[in-house]
Amino acid sequence: MNEIVKYHNDFNKIKLPSFTEQEQNILCGMLTKIKESQTDDSIKFTPQELQKFSTENLTNKALGEMLIVLREKFFKADFTILIEDKERDLIGKEIVNLFQSFKLWYQSNDYEYSNLQSVEMTVNPRFKYLVNEITANFTAFELAEFIAISGKYTKTLYRLLKQYRSTGKAYFEWEEFKRIMDIPQNYLMHNIDKWILKPAIKELTKERTLFDQLRVPFENLTFEKKKVSARGRGGKVIGIKFIFKPENIKIQTIERQEKLSN
């Protein structure tokens, strides 16, 4: 597996509601096929194709059950685009969903829905643009690396940081960061550090073998919270900054070559 997943940076801001590790893997795997599709027709996946994106050996029945849950979550995962109506001097918020339809197909005599045959979906044209349009704002990463990373919060942070790979610096307003990461509202600051940030930093700085090469997703990755004076100990957190070693030009060269060929 050596696919490069590309998507518009706006996709990084979509809150994926309670997506598990495997669900995130399958979502990003689907992106590899969506970006290759040159039509507005439905896109079809076989169980065998989807299994390539999973780190678990799922039966067709288990895969079908997971996709039913995933389908419900897909239709909750939407983002808002600001739109303008100059004639009426208005601005508005348009909510766009990832998919217009999501179908699971079984044999007609499979009354228990135990042997999934295929998955068929129609991509929202607005979302397809975000996936396929090659612009300077695209992020590129190897799908295998994303799948190999453990932890749903870690995978989301991976997506967020990859768009800053050339600078090695990323800053997020604290409330926006918690929204995108889908951090529970009742998590106290020490819970976020202990269960989300520290494990994610450890995982994203771990050396691993990928395509016979030793790779580290983000070398020397650290984070620092921005605080302002407030009641209580330590002040109020209003932002978070991540610093890491900028990536080399390998993936950026791939992007430039693809732009020239399109």
C-alpha positions in Angstrom: 0.0 0.0 0.0 1.6 3.2 -1.1 -1.3 5.6 -1.8 -0.9 9.3 -1.2 -4.1 10.8 0.2 -4.8 14.4 -0.8 -7.6 16.6 0.5 -8.3 20.3 0.9 -7.3 21.7 4.2 -10.9 22.6 5.0 -11.5 18.9 5.5 -9.1 19.0 8.5 -11.6 21.2 10.2 -14.5 18.7 9.9 -15.4 17.3 13.2 -15.6 13.5 12.8 -18.1 12.6 15.5 -16.7 9.8 17.7 -15.0 8.1 14.8 -13.0 5.1 15.9 -9.5 4.3 14.7 -10.9 1.8 12.1 -13.5 4.2 10.9 -11.0 6.9 10.3 -8.8 4.4 8.5 -11.7 3.5 6.2 -12.6 7.1 5.6 -9.2 8.1 4.5 -9.0 4.9 2.4 -12.2 6.0 0.7 -10.6 9.3 -0.1 -7.9 7.6 -2.2 -10.6 6.3 -4.5 -12.8 9.4 -4.4 -9.9 11.6 -5.6 -9.3 9.2 -8.5 -12.9 9.2 -9.7 -13.4 11.6 -12.6 -17.2 11.4 -12.7 -20.2 12.4 -10.6 -21.5 8.8 -10.6 -21.7 6.6 -7.5 -18.4 5.2 -6.2 -18.4 1.5 -5.4 -16.2 -0.4 -2.9 -16.0 -4.2 -2.3 -15.3 -5.7 1.1 -11.9 -6.7 -0.1 -11.0 -3.1 -0.9 -12.2 -1.8 2.4 -10.3 -4.6 4.3 -7.1 -3.1 3.0 -7.7 0.0 5.0 -8.4 -1.8 8.3 -5.9 -3.2 10.8 -8.4 -5.7 12.0 -9.4 -8.9 10.2 -13.1 -8.3 9.9 -15.6 -10.8 8.5 -18.0 -9.5 5.8 -20.8 -9.5 8.5 -18.7 -7.5 10.9 -17.6 -5.1 8.2 -21.3 -4.6 7.2 -22.3 -3.9 10.8 -19.4 -1.4 11.2 -20.4 0.4 8.0 -24.0 0.8 9.2 -22.6 2.6 12.2 -20.2 4.5 10.1 -22.9 5.5 7.7 -24.8 7.2 10.6 -21.7 9.0 11.6 -20.9 10.1 8.1 -24.2 11.9 7.9 -23.4 13.7 11.2 -20.0 14.8 9.9 -20.5 18.1 8.1 -18.9 21.5 8.0 -20.0 25.0 7.4 -19.1 27.1 4.4 -19.6 30.9 4.5 -21.5 32.1 1.5 -22.3 35.6 0.3 -25.4 37.1 -1.5 -24.2 40.4 -2.8 -27.5 41.4 -4.3 -29.3 41.1 -1.0 -26.2 42.2 1.0 -26.3 39.0 3.0 -23.9 36.4 4.3 -24.9 32.9 5.2 -23.7 29.6 6.6 -24.2 26.6 4.3 -23.8 23.2 5.9 -22.4 20.6 3.5 -22.5 16.8 4.2 -19.8 14.4 3.0 -22.1 12.1 1.1 -25.5 12.3 -0.6 -26.2 8.6 -0.4 -24.6 5.6 1.2 -25.9 2.1 0.2 -24.9 -1.4 1.4 -25.7 -4.2 -1.0 -26.4 -7.9 -0.1 -27.7 -10.9 -2.0 -31.5 -11.0 -2.1 -31.7 -14.2 -0.1 -29.3 -12.9 2.6 -32.0 -12.2 5.1 -29.6 -11.8 8.0 -27.4 -9.4 6.0 -24.3 -11.5 6.9 -22.4 -11.3 3.6 -21.8 -7.8 2.4 -21.3 -7.6 -1.4 -20.4 -4.0 -1.9 -20.8 -0.4 -0.6 -22.0 2.3 -3.0 -22.0 6.0 -2.3 -22.6 9.3 -4.0 -20.3 12.1 -3.0 -21.7 15.6 -2.5 -20.3 17.6 -5.4 -19.2 20.3 -3.0 -17.2 17.8 -1.0 -15.7 16.2 -4.1 -14.3 19.5 -5.1 -12.5 19.7 -1.7 -11.0 16.3 -2.2 -10.0 16.5 -5.8 -9.2 20.1 -6.6 -5.4 20.3 -6.7 -4.4 23.6 -5.0 -1.6 24.8 -2.9 -3.7 24.2 0.2 -3.7 20.4 -0.2 -2.2 18.1 2.3 -0.4 14.9 1.3 0.4 11.9 3.4 0.9 8.2 3.0 -2.2 6.2 3.8 -0.2 3.4 5.2 1.4 5.7 7.8 -2.0 7.0 8.8 -3.4 3.5 9.2 -0.3 2.4 11.3 -0.8 5.2 13.8 -2.8 4.1 17.0 -5.4 6.2 18.7 -8.4 8.2 17.3 -7.2 11.5 18.8 -3.7 10.8 17.4 -5.1 10.3 13.9 -7.0 13.6 14.1 -4.0 15.4 15.3 -2.0 13.8 12.5 -4.4 15.2 9.9 -4.3 18.7 11.5 -0.5 18.9 11.7 0.2 17.6 8.2 -1.0 20.8 6.6 1.9 22.6 8.4 4.5 20.1 7.4 6.6 22.6 5.5 6.8 25.1 8.4 6.8 22.9 11.4 4.6 25.3 13.4 0.9 25.1 14.0 -1.3 27.2 16.3 -5.0 26.6 17.2 -7.5 28.5 19.3 -8.2 26.2 22.3 -12.0 25.9 21.9 -11.6 25.3 18.1 -9.0 22.7 18.8 -11.2 20.8 21.3 -14.1 20.9 18.8 -12.1 19.4 15.9 -10.5 16.8 18.1 -13.9 16.0 19.6 -12.6 16.2 23.1 -15.4 15.5 25.7 -16.6 18.7 27.3 -16.3 17.2 30.8 -12.5 16.5 30.4 -10.4 18.6 32.8 -7.1 20.0 31.6 -5.1 17.2 33.3 -7.3 14.6 31.6 -6.6 16.1 28.2 -2.9 16.1 28.9 -2.8 12.6 30.3 -5.2 10.8 27.9 -5.0 12.8 24.7 -2.0 15.1 24.2 0.9 13.1 25.8 -0.1 9.8 24.2 -0.5 11.5 20.8 2.9 13.1 21.0 4.5 9.8 22.0 2.8 8.0 19.1 3.6 10.7 16.5 7.3 10.8 17.4 7.7 7.0 17.3 10.0 5.6 14.8 8.5 3.0 12.5 9.3 1.1 9.3 7.3 2.1 6.3 8.1 0.8 2.8 11.4 -0.5 4.1 12.4 2.9 5.4 12.5 4.2 9.0 10.1 7.1 9.4 9.0 9.4 12.1 5.7 11.2 11.4 6.7 14.4 13.3 10.3 14.7 14.5 10.9 16.6 17.7 7.2 17.3 18.1 6.3 19.3 21.2 3.3 21.4 22.3 2.9 24.6 24.4 -0.4 26.1 25.7 -1.0 29.8 25.5 -2.5 31.2 28.6 -3.9 34.4 29.9 -4.2 35.6 33.5 -7.4 34.3 35.2 -8.7 33.1 38.5 -7.2 29.8 39.6 -3.9 28.2 39.3 -1.9 28.6 36.1 -4.3 30.9 34.1 -6.8 30.2 31.4 -5.8 28.3 28.3 -6.8 30.1 25.1 -4.6 28.3 22.5 -2.2 25.6 21.8 1.0 25.6 19.6 2.7 22.6 18.1 6.3 22.7 16.9 8.1 20.0 15.0 10.9 19.5 12.4 9.6 20.6 9.0 9.4 17.7 6.5 11.8 17.4 3.6 10.7 18.1 0.1 9.9 14.6 -1.0 6.1 14.8 -0.7 6.0 18.4 -1.9 7.9 17.3 -5.0 5.2 14.7 -5.7 2.6 17.4 -5.3 4.3 19.7 -7.8 4.7 16.8 -10.3 1.0 16.0 -10.1 0.0 19.6 -10.6 2.1 19.7 -13.7 0.5 16.5 -15.1 -3.1 17.8 -14.5 
